[in-house]
Amino acid sequence: MNQPGKPGTAADLRKVRINPDFWYPLARSHQLGKGKVLAGTFAGQPIAIARAETGKVFALEDRCAHRQFPLSLGTVCGERLQCGYHAWRYDRHGRIAAIPYAGPATSPPTGVRSYPCREAYGSLFVFPGNPERAERIPLPDLSLSDSPDYKPMYFSRQVNCHYSFMHENLMDMNHQFLHRRLMGRVRPELLGTAEGDGWVEAKYHFHHLGGRRHLGSDLLSAGGSRAEKHYDVMTIRTEYPYQTLTISGRDSEFPSVRLWCVYVPKDGAEKTNQSFGILMIRKPRIPGMVYALWPLLRHFAEAVFAEDRMAVEAEQRAYDEWGGDRNQEVYPVTLAVRELLIAQGIAPEPDTSG
C-alpha cells in the first residue's frame, strides 16, 4: 500500500464504496411522528423507519416479503409495521407477525431485514452494515449540540457527487478563492497536520489580505469571548466516515463554531449523497443576540454550501464525461485524506469482463 499523503494510489477512489459498518443519519427526529413511517435510503438500500406509539424507533428493509410493496407506504400498529397492500404485519426484527387471511396451517415465510436504529442529537441513525458490530461501534460525539452554551443549526441537502469529493473539498482550505464574495480576501496558512488510525487532521490559520476583515468571517466568530478577539484557527478532521470543522482562537478553551457532517450515499453507484450537518454556534455573551443573528448566519452558511455544492458537482460531471479521474492532485492534505478513504472504504469488485 502507498504511504498516506503520497501520490500514486492505484485504486479509483470514485468507485470505492463507503463502509456501512458505522452509524449514519437518515432523517431528522421531527420528521417522524408517533405511529408514522418514512422512507430512507443508504447506497441503494431502501429502508423504512417507523416510530411506534411508545416513541421507540425501528428500521426495516423497505419492501414487503409478499409482493415487494414498500413498507414505508404502510401503517404502524402498536409495535408492528403493517404493509399497505395486503396488510401483512412485521415486528421490529423484520419477522412476519401476522398474515390476516392465512389459515392456521400456513407457515410464515421469511421476513425482511431489520437494521439497528438509534435516536440521538435530534436525528435518526441507522447501522446499515453487519448488525453484530453495531453495539461495538459508537455514535459520533456531538455533545456540543446538547450544550446550553451552543445553538445547533441542522442541514440536510442532496448533492450529486461521490462522497469522496465532499471530504476533499472540506479538508483543502486552499479553495477559499471560490468563496471570495462571501468571505473576502483570505489566505489560508497550513499550521500542521496529523494522522492516526482512521483519521486525518489539518490545522489552518487565516490571514486577511490587506488587513481588512470581512462580515462573513466575523459571523463565524460571533460566539467568541471578548478576551479572544480573533477566532481564526480552523481545524478540520476526517475521522472516518465523519468530518468536523472547528474554529477557535489559538488559546481558546471553547470553539466559536464546530461543524459536524457526514455524506450518506443514496444510489447504488454512490454518485449521489445526502449531506447531513450540524453547525454548533457558541452563543454570544449578549442575551438573545444569537437569535437576532440567526437568519443572517443561516443565509451565510447556506450560501457557502451552495458554492461548494456547485464545485463538487462539476467535479463529478467531469469524472463522468472523462470516464475516470483525471485530477492532478498535489496537495499533501488531500492526498492523505484520499488514502484514508480508500483504506477505510470498500474496494470495487475487480473487472472480469475482459
ABEGO torsion letter per residue (X at the ends): XBBBGBBGBABBAAABBBBABBBBBABBAAABBBGBBBBBBBGGBBBBBBBBAAGBBBBBBBBBAAAGBBAAABBBBEABBBBAAAGBBBBAAGBBABBAABBAABBBBBBBBBBBBBBBGGBBBBBABBAAAAAABBBBBAAAAABAABBBBBBBBBBBBBAAAAAAAAABAAAAAAAAAAAEBBBBBBAEBBBBBGBBBBBBBBBBBGGBBBAAAAAAAAABBAABABBABBBBBBBOABBBBBBBBAABABBABBBBBBBBBABAAGABBBBBBBBBBBBBABBGAAAAAAAAAAAAAAAAAAAAAAAAAAAAAAAAAAGEBABBBABAAAAAAAAAAAAABBBBBBBAAX
